[in-house]
């Protein structure tokens, strides 16, 4: 099994994802980035984009997100956005 980290995705409507993830890919204000387990701590503003989360079992879920903020530290990541709409 791939290494995982704790990920929470929240909007003003509540939690959209809360669990273990192998990877998240999204766009910060300086370009696209990906976070894996044991990533170095950092925080960035997030630009509207297509966000892809790979969960602990390897299933990918894509969503269109609005602007917001992202932080990772100590193998725990948090994404706060205004909109998170799952796409096909």
C-alpha positions in Angstrom: 0.0 0.0 0.0 1.2 3.5 -0.9 2.1 6.0 1.9 -0.8 8.2 2.9 -1.5 11.5 4.7 -4.5 12.9 6.4 -6.6 15.3 4.2 -9.6 17.5 5.0 -11.4 19.5 2.3 -13.9 22.0 3.6 -16.3 24.6 2.2 -18.8 26.9 3.8 -21.3 24.0 3.2 -19.2 21.6 5.3 -16.6 18.8 4.8 -16.3 17.5 1.3 -13.4 15.0 2.0 -12.0 13.8 5.3 -9.7 10.9 5.3 -6.4 9.4 4.1 -5.1 10.3 0.7 -2.1 9.2 -1.4 -2.0 12.4 -3.4 -3.7 15.7 -4.1 -3.0 17.8 -7.2 -4.3 21.4 -7.6 -3.2 24.8 -8.6 -1.6 27.4 -6.3 -1.1 31.0 -7.2 2.3 30.1 -8.6 1.2 27.1 -10.6 0.1 23.5 -10.3 1.5 21.3 -7.5 1.0 17.9 -5.9 1.3 16.8 -2.3 2.3 13.2 -1.3 2.9 11.7 2.2 5.7 13.3 4.2 5.6 16.5 2.1 7.6 19.5 3.5 5.4 21.9 5.4 4.0 24.9 3.4 0.9 27.1 2.9 -0.4 28.7 -0.3 -3.4 30.4 -1.8 -5.2 28.2 -4.3 -6.5 29.4 -7.7 -9.7 28.1 -9.2 -8.9 24.8 -10.9 -9.6 21.1 -11.3 -8.4 19.3 -8.1 -7.7 15.6 -8.2 -7.5 13.5 -4.9 -6.2 10.0 -4.9 -7.6 8.3 -1.8 -5.9 5.6 0.3 -7.3 2.8 -2.0 -6.0 4.5 -5.1 -9.4 5.8 -6.4 -9.2 9.2 -8.0 -11.8 11.9 -7.5 -11.8 15.1 -9.5 -13.6 18.3 -8.5 -13.8 21.9 -9.8 -12.8 24.2 -6.9 -12.9 27.9 -6.4 -10.1 30.0 -4.8 -9.1 29.3 -1.3 -6.1 28.2 0.9 -4.1 25.0 1.3 -1.8 24.0 4.1 0.3 20.9 4.8 2.3 20.2 8.0 3.1 17.0 9.9 1.5 14.7 7.3 -1.9 16.6 7.7 -3.2 18.7 4.9 -6.2 21.1 4.8 -7.9 22.6 1.8 -10.4 25.4 2.4 -12.3 26.6 -0.7 -15.6 28.3 -1.4 -16.8 25.7 -3.9 -16.0 22.0 -4.4 -18.0 20.3 -7.1 -17.2 16.7 -8.1 -16.8 16.1 -11.8 -17.0 12.9 -13.9 
